[in-house]
């Protein structure tokens, strides 16, 4: 499972980190993100597991730079 290869999963994570409140996303995507350790459930909604993920995944310039360096 890879965010770069799954557009729906990537879009779901972007939606989660862009919101200051827990959000409801497709159940299957929520469970995939949770299994990756990126989100936690708040009832039926999800939110980033930690604030650092909001910063890292929310800024596409930072993400692009880091993925380029790691790739």
Secondary structure, DSSP 8 states (H G I E B T S, - for coil): --TTT-HHHHHHHHHHHH-SS-B---HHHHHHHHHTTSEEEETTEEEESSHHHHHHHH-HHHHHHHHHHH-
